[in-house]
Amino acid sequence: MRIINIREQVEYKDKAIKYIPSKWASKENLRLYEDCITHSLKANSDLPVWYLLENKGESICYAGLITNNFISRMDLWTFNCFN
C-alpha cells in the first residue's frame, strides 16, 4: 500500500479527482473538489493537503486535510476520508 501526497506527486492529481465521484462527489459538486485540489497544490501553508491511498496500483481511499468543511465556519477544521 502507498499513501500518495498529491501536492508532492502532482502527477496523481487527475487520478485523485477522478476517484472522488465514484465514492463521494456528484456531478453537481465535482468542480468544487477539483478546484480545491488544484488550488491546494500551490498553497503557501501546510493545509489543505490531499492524499490518495493505493493498493497494487488501485485507488482504495482518498483523504483531505482542509481548514474547513466547505462551510462558512472558518474556526472549524476537518479531516475527510472517502473510501
N, CA, C and O atoms as CSV, one atom per row, in Angstrom:
chain,resi,resn,atom,element,x,y,z
A,1,MET,N,N,0.828,-1.175,0.000
A,1,MET,CA,C,0.000,0.000,0.000
A,1,MET,C,C,0.874,1.240,0.000
A,1,MET,O,O,1.958,1.266,0.583
A,2,ARG,N,N,0.369,2.270,-0.673
A,2,ARG,CA,C,1.097,3.545,-0.735
A,2,ARG,C,C,0.157,4.687,-0.401
A,2,ARG,O,O,-0.980,4.731,-0.870
A,3,ILE,N,N,0.644,5.608,0.414
A,3,ILE,CA,C,-0.062,6.864,0.660
A,3,ILE,C,C,0.620,7.912,-0.203
A,3,ILE,O,O,1.817,8.163,-0.066
A,4,ILE,N,N,-0.146,8.513,-1.082
A,4,ILE,CA,C,0.402,9.475,-2.036
A,4,ILE,C,C,-0.067,10.874,-1.666
A,4,ILE,O,O,-1.266,11.151,-1.648
A,5,ASN,N,N,0.871,11.741,-1.377
A,5,ASN,CA,C,0.572,13.148,-1.130
A,5,ASN,C,C,0.459,13.826,-2.500
A,5,ASN,O,O,1.444,13.912,-3.234
A,6,ILE,N,N,-0.719,14.297,-2.836
A,6,ILE,CA,C,-0.968,14.874,-4.162
A,6,ILE,C,C,-0.116,16.117,-4.400
A,6,ILE,O,O,0.296,16.374,-5.531
A,7,ARG,N,N,0.146,16.872,-3.372
A,7,ARG,CA,C,0.980,18.071,-3.519
A,7,ARG,C,C,2.419,17.697,-3.885
A,7,ARG,O,O,3.072,18.396,-4.659
A,8,GLU,N,N,2.900,16.601,-3.325
A,8,GLU,CA,C,4.268,16.163,-3.605
A,8,GLU,C,C,4.379,15.347,-4.884
A,8,GLU,O,O,5.448,15.281,-5.490
A,9,GLN,N,N,3.290,14.732,-5.290
A,9,GLN,CA,C,3.277,13.916,-6.510
A,9,GLN,C,C,2.111,14.370,-7.390
A,9,GLN,O,O,1.087,13.698,-7.509
A,10,VAL,N,N,2.311,15.529,-7.992
A,10,VAL,CA,C,1.265,16.213,-8.761
A,10,VAL,C,C,0.724,15.349,-9.897
A,10,VAL,O,O,-0.415,15.538,-10.323
A,11,GLU,N,N,1.511,14.419,-10.384
A,11,GLU,CA,C,1.052,13.570,-11.488
A,11,GLU,C,C,-0.164,12.716,-11.093
A,11,GLU,O,O,-0.821,12.151,-11.968
A,12,TYR,N,N,-0.473,12.614,-9.800
A,12,TYR,CA,C,-1.640,11.866,-9.332
A,12,TYR,C,C,-2.883,12.732,-9.181
A,12,TYR,O,O,-3.945,12.222,-8.823
A,13,LYS,N,N,-2.773,14.013,-9.442
A,13,LYS,CA,C,-3.904,14.928,-9.258
A,13,LYS,C,C,-5.133,14.480,-10.040
A,13,LYS,O,O,-6.217,14.376,-9.466
A,14,ASP,N,N,-4.990,14.215,-11.321
A,14,ASP,CA,C,-6.141,13.838,-12.139
A,14,ASP,C,C,-6.725,12.501,-11.710
A,14,ASP,O,O,-7.943,12.323,-11.736
A,15,LYS,N,N,-5.886,11.568,-11.319
A,15,LYS,CA,C,-6.371,10.276,-10.853
A,15,LYS,C,C,-7.191,10.447,-9.574
A,15,LYS,O,O,-8.230,9.811,-9.400
A,16,ALA,N,N,-6.714,11.310,-8.693
A,16,ALA,CA,C,-7.431,11.577,-7.447
A,16,ALA,C,C,-8.766,12.253,-7.720
A,16,ALA,O,O,-9.779,11.889,-7.122
A,17,ILE,N,N,-8.778,13.223,-8.607
A,17,ILE,CA,C,-10.014,13.935,-8.940
A,17,ILE,C,C,-11.027,12.979,-9.558
A,17,ILE,O,O,-12.222,13.096,-9.288
A,18,LYS,N,N,-10.583,12.048,-10.370
A,18,LYS,CA,C,-11.494,11.071,-10.985
A,18,LYS,C,C,-12.037,10.077,-9.967
A,18,LYS,O,O,-13.133,9.547,-10.146
A,19,TYR,N,N,-11.286,9.819,-8.904
A,19,TYR,CA,C,-11.712,8.855,-7.897
A,19,TYR,C,C,-12.862,9.394,-7.045
A,19,TYR,O,O,-13.714,8.618,-6.612
A,20,ILE,N,N,-12.904,10.678,-6.801
A,20,ILE,CA,C,-13.910,11.277,-5.914
A,20,ILE,C,C,-15.347,10.954,-6.316
A,20,ILE,O,O,-16.115,10.502,-5.466
A,21,PRO,N,N,-15.748,11.164,-7.573
A,21,PRO,CA,C,-17.153,10.940,-7.881
A,21,PRO,C,C,-17.597,9.491,-7.712
A,21,PRO,O,O,-18.785,9.221,-7.536
A,22,SER,N,N,-16.659,8.570,-7.764
A,22,SER,CA,C,-17.039,7.174,-7.589
A,22,SER,C,C,-17.385,6.860,-6.133
A,22,SER,O,O,-18.012,5.838,-5.851
A,23,LYS,N,N,-16.981,7.731,-5.210
A,23,LYS,CA,C,-17.203,7.468,-3.790
A,23,LYS,C,C,-17.969,8.566,-3.056
A,23,LYS,O,O,-18.644,8.295,-2.063
A,24,TRP,N,N,-17.866,9.800,-3.539
A,24,TRP,CA,C,-18.406,10.882,-2.718
A,24,TRP,C,C,-19.122,11.957,-3.529
A,24,TRP,O,O,-20.318,12.178,-3.339
A,25,ALA,N,N,-18.430,12.604,-4.399
A,25,ALA,CA,C,-18.977,13.770,-5.096
A,25,ALA,C,C,-20.022,13.362,-6.125
A,25,ALA,O,O,-20.078,12.217,-6.572
A,26,SER,N,N,-20.831,14.322,-6.477
A,26,SER,CA,C,-21.786,14.141,-7.562
A,26,SER,C,C,-21.319,14.999,-8.733
A,26,SER,O,O,-20.370,15.773,-8.601
A,27,LYS,N,N,-21.968,14.866,-9.849
A,27,LYS,CA,C,-21.614,15.702,-10.997
A,27,LYS,C,C,-21.775,17.173,-10.666
A,27,LYS,O,O,-21.050,18.019,-11.190
A,28,GLU,N,N,-22.728,17.476,-9.792
A,28,GLU,CA,C,-23.011,18.870,-9.442
A,28,GLU,C,C,-21.901,19.502,-8.611
A,28,GLU,O,O,-21.640,20.697,-8.754
A,29,ASN,N,N,-21.241,18.735,-7.748
A,29,ASN,CA,C,-20.226,19.345,-6.896
A,29,ASN,C,C,-18.798,18.869,-7.202
A,29,ASN,O,O,-17.867,19.206,-6.471
A,30,LEU,N,N,-18.627,18.110,-8.246
A,30,LEU,CA,C,-17.293,17.641,-8.606
A,30,LEU,C,C,-16.341,18.795,-8.859
A,30,LEU,O,O,-15.173,18.718,-8.479
A,31,ARG,N,N,-16.807,19.857,-9.486
A,31,ARG,CA,C,-15.937,21.008,-9.761
A,31,ARG,C,C,-15.412,21.642,-8.482
A,31,ARG,O,O,-14.300,22.171,-8.463
A,32,LEU,N,N,-16.198,21.592,-7.419
A,32,LEU,CA,C,-15.760,22.123,-6.131
A,32,LEU,C,C,-14.514,21.378,-5.648
A,32,LEU,O,O,-13.534,22.004,-5.245
A,33,TYR,N,N,-14.550,20.060,-5.689
A,33,TYR,CA,C,-13.403,19.259,-5.277
A,33,TYR,C,C,-12.224,19.450,-6.228
A,33,TYR,O,O,-11.082,19.580,-5.786
A,34,GLU,N,N,-12.491,19.467,-7.496
A,34,GLU,CA,C,-11.425,19.676,-8.479
A,34,GLU,C,C,-10.724,21.005,-8.233
A,34,GLU,O,O,-9.496,21.084,-8.262
A,35,ASP,N,N,-11.501,22.036,-7.995
A,35,ASP,CA,C,-10.943,23.367,-7.743
A,35,ASP,C,C,-10.119,23.375,-6.452
A,35,ASP,O,O,-9.025,23.937,-6.414
A,36,CYS,N,N,-10.641,22.757,-5.410
A,36,CYS,CA,C,-9.943,22.735,-4.129
A,36,CYS,C,C,-8.622,21.982,-4.232
A,36,CYS,O,O,-7.605,22.444,-3.715
A,37,ILE,N,N,-8.626,20.839,-4.889
A,37,ILE,CA,C,-7.398,20.050,-5.035
A,37,ILE,C,C,-6.379,20.802,-5.881
A,37,ILE,O,O,-5.201,20.870,-5.528
A,38,THR,N,N,-6.825,21.359,-6.983
A,38,THR,CA,C,-5.924,22.083,-7.881
A,38,THR,C,C,-5.274,23.265,-7.177
A,38,THR,O,O,-4.066,23.471,-7.294
A,39,HIS,N,N,-6.068,24.042,-6.447
A,39,HIS,CA,C,-5.512,25.201,-5.758
A,39,HIS,C,C,-4.644,24.821,-4.557
A,39,HIS,O,O,-3.760,25.584,-4.167
A,40,SER,N,N,-4.888,23.660,-3.976
A,40,SER,CA,C,-4.082,23.248,-2.830
A,40,SER,C,C,-2.636,22.950,-3.229
A,40,SER,O,O,-1.738,22.983,-2.388
A,41,LEU,N,N,-2.417,22.661,-4.496
A,41,LEU,CA,C,-1.066,22.332,-4.963
A,41,LEU,C,C,-0.105,23.510,-4.825
A,41,LEU,O,O,1.109,23.320,-4.748
A,42,LYS,N,N,-0.644,24.714,-4.793
A,42,LYS,CA,C,0.194,25.914,-4.713
A,42,LYS,C,C,-0.024,26.676,-3.410
A,42,LYS,O,O,0.311,27.857,-3.315
A,43,ALA,N,N,-0.580,26.008,-2.415
A,43,ALA,CA,C,-0.861,26.663,-1.136
A,43,ALA,C,C,0.437,27.061,-0.444
A,43,ALA,O,O,1.444,26.359,-0.536
A,44,ASN,N,N,0.402,28.185,0.242
A,44,ASN,CA,C,1.565,28.669,0.987
A,44,ASN,C,C,1.589,28.149,2.418
A,44,ASN,O,O,2.472,28.509,3.196
A,45,SER,N,N,0.626,27.305,2.767
A,45,SER,CA,C,0.563,26.755,4.116
A,45,SER,C,C,0.495,25.228,4.038
A,45,SER,O,O,0.394,24.655,2.953
A,46,ASP,N,N,0.553,24.588,5.187
A,46,ASP,CA,C,0.522,23.131,5.225
A,46,ASP,C,C,-0.826,22.558,4.790
A,46,ASP,O,O,-0.894,21.459,4.238
A,47,LEU,N,N,-1.880,23.301,5.039
A,47,LEU,CA,C,-3.228,22.868,4.653
A,47,LEU,C,C,-3.797,23.802,3.606
A,47,LEU,O,O,-3.472,24.989,3.624
A,48,PRO,N,N,-4.599,23.344,2.730
A,48,PRO,CA,C,-5.110,21.987,2.596
A,48,PRO,C,C,-4.113,21.067,1.911
A,48,PRO,O,O,-3.240,21.507,1.163
A,49,VAL,N,N,-4.268,19.780,2.189
A,49,VAL,CA,C,-3.458,18.758,1.528
A,49,VAL,C,C,-4.347,17.539,1.289
A,49,VAL,O,O,-5.206,17.213,2.108
A,50,TRP,N,N,-4.132,16.884,0.176
A,50,TRP,CA,C,-4.967,15.760,-0.254
A,50,TRP,C,C,-4.101,14.530,-0.487
A,50,TRP,O,O,-2.968,14.631,-0.956
A,51,TYR,N,N,-4.650,13.374,-0.155
A,51,TYR,CA,C,-3.926,12.108,-0.262
A,51,TYR,C,C,-4.752,11.080,-1.027
A,51,TYR,O,O,-5.983,11.106,-1.012
A,52,LEU,N,N,-4.058,10.194,-1.680
A,52,LEU,CA,C,-4.663,9.060,-2.364
A,52,LEU,C,C,-3.987,7.816,-1.811
A,52,LEU,O,O,-2.759,7.756,-1.747
A,53,LEU,N,N,-4.773,6.823,-1.411
A,53,LEU,CA,C,-4.220,5.566,-0.936
A,53,LEU,C,C,-4.394,4.532,-2.038
A,53,LEU,O,O,-5.495,4.313,-2.543
A,54,GLU,N,N,-3.292,3.908,-2.394
A,54,GLU,CA,C,-3.321,2.898,-3.449
A,54,GLU,C,C,-2.871,1.557,-2.906
A,54,GLU,O,O,-2.005,1.474,-2.036
A,55,ASN,N,N,-3.475,0.517,-3.436
A,55,ASN,CA,C,-3.053,-0.847,-3.153
A,55,ASN,C,C,-2.870,-1.553,-4.486
A,55,ASN,O,O,-3.833,-1.750,-5.227
A,56,LYS,N,N,-1.645,-1.933,-4.789
A,56,LYS,CA,C,-1.306,-2.601,-6.051
A,56,LYS,C,C,-1.770,-1.788,-7.264
A,56,LYS,O,O,-2.279,-2.340,-8.240
A,57,GLY,N,N,-1.585,-0.465,-7.184
A,57,GLY,CA,C,-1.926,0.418,-8.291
A,57,GLY,C,C,-3.386,0.810,-8.374
A,57,GLY,O,O,-3.761,1.596,-9.245
A,58,GLU,N,N,-4.223,0.281,-7.486
A,58,GLU,CA,C,-5.652,0.605,-7.489
A,58,GLU,C,C,-5.969,1.589,-6.371
A,58,GLU,O,O,-5.562,1.382,-5.228
A,59,SER,N,N,-6.692,2.657,-6.693
A,59,SER,CA,C,-7.103,3.631,-5.681
A,59,SER,C,C,-8.115,2.975,-4.753
A,59,SER,O,O,-9.107,2.403,-5.204
A,60,ILE,N,N,-7.854,3.064,-3.445
A,60,ILE,CA,C,-8.787,2.453,-2.497
A,60,ILE,C,C,-9.327,3.442,-1.463
A,60,ILE,O,O,-10.302,3.146,-0.772
A,61,CYS,N,N,-8.704,4.600,-1.356
A,61,CYS,CA,C,-9.186,5.601,-0.414
A,61,CYS,C,C,-8.616,6.961,-0.810
A,61,CYS,O,O,-7.555,7.053,-1.428
A,62,TYR,N,N,-9.333,7.991,-0.447
A,62,TYR,CA,C,-8.953,9.352,-0.753
A,62,TYR,C,C,-9.185,10.176,0.495
A,62,TYR,O,O,-10.242,10.056,1.115
A,63,ALA,N,N,-8.240,11.004,0.883
A,63,ALA,CA,C,-8.382,11.789,2.100
A,63,ALA,C,C,-7.934,13.220,1.868
A,63,ALA,O,O,-7.033,13.487,1.072
A,64,GLY,N,N,-8.580,14.135,2.578
A,64,GLY,CA,C,-8.209,15.539,2.504
A,64,GLY,C,C,-8.128,16.150,3.886
A,64,GLY,O,O,-9.021,15.954,4.711
A,65,LEU,N,N,-7.074,16.882,4.140
A,65,LEU,CA,C,-6.961,17.697,5.348
A,65,LEU,C,C,-7.180,19.135,4.904
A,65,LEU,O,O,-6.367,19.710,4.180
A,66,ILE,N,N,-8.279,19.697,5.347
A,66,ILE,CA,C,-8.654,21.042,4.924
A,66,ILE,C,C,-8.976,21.896,6.145
A,66,ILE,O,O,-9.239,21.370,7.227
A,67,THR,N,N,-8.954,23.204,5.968
A,67,THR,CA,C,-9.172,24.102,7.105
A,67,THR,C,C,-10.641,24.337,7.408
A,67,THR,O,O,-10.970,24.895,8.455
A,68,ASN,N,N,-11.521,23.928,6.526
A,68,ASN,CA,C,-12.949,24.000,6.811
A,68,ASN,C,C,-13.652,22.954,5.968
A,68,ASN,O,O,-13.070,22.429,5.020
A,69,ASN,N,N,-14.862,22.654,6.292
A,69,ASN,CA,C,-15.604,21.625,5.583
A,69,ASN,C,C,-16.504,22.249,4.522
A,69,ASN,O,O,-17.693,21.941,4.439
A,70,PHE,N,N,-15.914,23.135,3.709
A,70,PHE,CA,C,-16.645,23.829,2.649
A,70,PHE,C,C,-17.849,24.582,3.204
A,70,PHE,O,O,-18.910,24.657,2.585
A,71,ILE,N,N,-17.638,25.139,4.405
A,71,ILE,CA,C,-18.690,25.908,5.053
A,71,ILE,C,C,-18.135,27.260,5.476
A,71,ILE,O,O,-16.950,27.532,5.281
A,72,SER,N,N,-18.956,28.085,6.037
A,72,SER,CA,C,-18.530,29.431,6.412
A,72,SER,C,C,-17.839,29.490,7.775
A,72,SER,O,O,-17.273,30.528,8.116
A,73,ARG,N,N,-17.864,28.421,8.561
A,73,ARG,CA,C,-17.246,28.408,9.884
A,73,ARG,C,C,-15.756,28.169,9.769
A,73,ARG,O,O,-15.302,27.029,9.870
A,74,MET,N,N,-14.988,29.223,9.559
A,74,MET,CA,C,-13.550,29.097,9.354
A,74,MET,C,C,-12.811,28.699,10.634
A,74,MET,O,O,-11.616,28.408,10.586
A,75,ASP,N,N,-13.507,28.683,11.783
A,75,ASP,CA,C,-12.869,28.261,13.025
A,75,ASP,C,C,-12.868,26.739,13.179
A,75,ASP,O,O,-12.244,26.214,14.101
A,76,LEU,N,N,-13.560,26.026,12.287
A,76,LEU,CA,C,-13.610,24.566,12.339
A,76,LEU,C,C,-12.621,23.968,11.358
A,76,LEU,O,O,-12.452,24.470,10.247
A,77,TRP,N,N,-11.974,22.903,11.768
A,77,TRP,CA,C,-11.060,22.169,10.888
A,77,TRP,C,C,-11.578,20.754,10.788
A,77,TRP,O,O,-12.237,20.264,11.705
A,78,THR,N,N,-11.290,20.100,9.692
A,78,THR,CA,C,-11.844,18.779,9.488
A,78,THR,C,C,-10.873,17.872,8.757
A,78,THR,O,O,-9.908,18.331,8.146
A,79,PHE,N,N,-11.140,16.599,8.829
A,79,PHE,CA,C,-10.427,15.584,8.065
A,79,PHE,C,C,-11.492,14.789,7.321
A,79,PHE,O,O,-12.434,14.289,7.935
A,80,ASN,N,N,-11.353,14.670,6.022
A,80,ASN,CA,C,-12.292,13.900,5.225
A,80,ASN,C,C,-11.583,12.700,4.636
A,80,ASN,O,O,-10.476,12.816,4.111
A,81,CYS,N,N,-12.221,11.551,4.725
A,81,CYS,CA,C,-11.674,10.343,4.107
A,81,CYS,C,C,-12.786,9.664,3.339
A,81,CYS,O,O,-13.856,9.413,3.893
A,82,PHE,N,N,-12.556,9.364,2.087
A,82,PHE,CA,C,-13.559,8.732,1.235
A,82,PHE,C,C,-13.025,7.396,0.764
A,82,PHE,O,O,-11.954,7.333,0.161
A,83,ASN,N,N,-13.745,6.347,1.029
A,83,ASN,CA,C,-13.319,5.049,0.504
A,83,ASN,C,C,-14.490,4.242,0.031
A,83,ASN,O,O,-14.316,3.120,-0.443
